[in-house]
Amino acid sequence: MSIVIGGMIGLGKTSVADTLNAHFQNRGIESKVFYESVDDNPILPLYYELTPEELDAKRIPFLLQLFFLNKRFKTVKECVSWEEPVYTIQDRSIYEDWYFAYVNKSLGRISDLEFKIYEDLVENMLEELNELPRKAPDLMVYLKGSFDTVIDRIMARGRSFEINPELKEYYFEVWKGYDEWVMNQYAASEVLVIDMDTTDVVKCDEDATRVCRAVEDKLQEILNMRTAHIG
């Protein structure tokens, strides 16, 4: 089955992905995590560190969205190449990339023309994926948290290019519409919401166990629904 971990910057997508991966493997279930391209991303530090004028001149936000989209498309193709019963776990989805591009357009960092080109490319990619089996995830595990939790987690992990105080406005712009987009616009899969204000899978074993159990229960519910539909 295919799982994507979604949610705001800093809330712990990679940690939850690793926790689920370890849980499945401990139970003898083959699984694989596909991580978001951060450390090998040459554009991401520029996005956070350059001035607004430099971002605009170099069209960095548009280039960043294209970079992520290309990597995400490759990840989806790799995921669908794995046969059942392997569990694939993606650190963010190709569908969420559109939301980030939309926020950048709203902030004036991506032009209307660039956004149209981006949307046309996404549509073309999804048409290609329609030819593949299991192109959409079975489940999105959505990490939800308050803005204070988001900022605290970003500061705690200490990536130098993420902790500029001037970025707080950008983080808020992304955060404020994320829940609405997931709950009212995302339709690729079922969604399981995890409250990260009260969850820390790294520091609390009980939290990690609770999240893994919730994911397993939701996956079983999805399987039962499919079986009932077939029957």
N, C-alpha and C positions, 0 to 999 in steps of 0.2 A: 504494500500500500504506500501511497505517496502523501507525505506530510510537509506542510510549509510552516515555518515559524515566522509570524508577522508581528509588526509593532514598531513603536517609536524608537528612534535612535537612542541607544544606551540602556534599554530596559532589560537586556539579557538574552537576546535571541540565540547567540552562539552558546551560551551556558545551558539554556534549555535544550537546544539541539544535542549538545554533548551528553546531557543528562539522560535524554530519551535514548540516544544511541547506546550508551552503556547499559541502560535498563533492558533494552531489547536483546543485546548480545549476552547479558547475564542469564537471560531466559532461553538462550539457544536460538534466537531469531536473528537471522542475518540482516544487517542494516548498514547504511552508509550515509554519511553527512556530506552535503555539498555546501561549502561555505561561501559567504559573500566576499567578493574581491575587495579587500581593504588594503592589506599590506603590500600587495602587488599592483596597486592602483596608482599610476603616476599623476592622475588628475585630481584625486580627492584632496590631497593637502593644499593644492592651489585653490580649490573651491573655498576652503576655510580660511586661508591665509592672505589672499590677495585683497586689495581694496575694491570697493564697488566699481570704480572706474576701470581698474585692471581686469576685473571679471567681465565687464561689458566689452572692453576692447578685444579681449582674447576669446570671447564667447565660451568661457569655461563651463558655465552651467549646462549649456546645450551639449558640449563635448562630454561632460560627465554623464549625462543621461544616456547618450549613445553608448558610452563605454559600458555602463551597467546593463543596458538593454541587450547588448551583444553577448556579454558574459552570461546573463540570465537565460537567453535563448539557447546557448550552448548547454547550460546546466539542465534545462528541461529535456533536451534531446538525450543527454546522458542518462537522466533519470528513467525515461521511458524505455531505455535499452535494457534495463535490469528486469529480469523475469520475476514473477511472483514465486515464492512468498517474501521476497526481499522487501524490507521497509526502507524507503528513501526519505531523507529528511533535508529539506532545503531551508537555508538561512535567508529568508525573505523570498518573495515570489515575483515573477515577471509582471503580475497584475498590479502589485504595489508600486512598481517603477512608474507606472502611469500617474499615480497619485503624486509622487514627488515631482514629476515633470509639470503637473498641473499647478502645484504650489509655486514652483519657480516661475511659471508664466504669470500667476497672480501677483507675484512680487516684482514683475517686470524684468526678471533676470533671463527669461526666455521670451523671444518675440512671438507674436501670433503666427508668423510664417514658420519659424522653427518648430513651434508646437504642432502645427499642421503636418509638417514633414515627419515629425516624431510619431504622431498618431497614425499616419499612413503606413509608416514602417512597422509599428506595432500590429496594425491590422493585417499587413502582409505576413508577418511572422506567425500570427495566430492562425491564419489560413493554412500555412504550412503545417502547423502543429495539429490542425484538425485531421490531417491524414495519418497521424500517429495514434496508436492506442494509448489510453490513459494519459492524455496530454494535460488534463487538469488534475490538480491535487485531489486526494480524497478528503483531506481535512486541513483547514488552517487553524493553527494554535495561535490565537491573537493575544499578545501581551499588552494589557491595558494598565495605565498608571496615571497618577496625578502629575501635573507639570513639575511640582517640587521633587517628586521621585525621579523623574526623567533627568532633571538637572543634577541631582545628587549622584545618580549613577554615572552620568557622563563625567562629572568631576572625579569620581572615585576611580574610574578606569584609567584616567590620566593620559589619554592620547593628546600630545601637545597641540596638534592642529585643531582639536575639538574644544579646547577650554578657553578660547578667547571670549572674554565677557561680552563683546559686541555681537557674538553669535546667538545670544539668548533670544533676541527678537526672532531670528530665523527659526530656532527650535520651537518657539511658541506658535509661529505660523504653521509649521508642520503638525504640531501636536493638536491644535485646536479643532482641526477638521478630520483627524484620523479616525476617531470612533464613528463619526457619522458616515464616512466613506465605507468603512468595513461593514457596518450594520445595515446600511441602506443602499449601497451601490455594488459592493463586492458580491458576485453571484457564482463564482467558479466552483465553490465547494461548501461543505458544512463548515461552521465556525465554532471553535471552543474558546471561550474567553477565560484568561487567567489574570487575576487581580495581582499585579506586581507591587502594589502598595503594601501587601501583606504576605508576599512570597519572595523567598531568596533561596534558590535551588543550590547555590554554592555554599552558603554558610549554614543552611538548615537541612539536615537529612530528611526530616519529617515533611518539609515543603517539597523536596525533590520527589519523595515517595508519593505524596498527594497529587502532584502534577502528572507523574507517570501513570498513576491509577486512573486519573480523570481522562487522560488521552486514550488509554486502553479501553475504558468504558465507552467513550465516544466512538472509537473505531468499531467496537463490537456492535454498537447501535446502528452504525452505518451499514455494516455487513448484514445485520438482521433485516433492515429495511430493504436492502437489495434482494435478499432471499425471499422476503414476503412479496416483493414486486414481481419477481420471476415466477413465484408460485401462483 
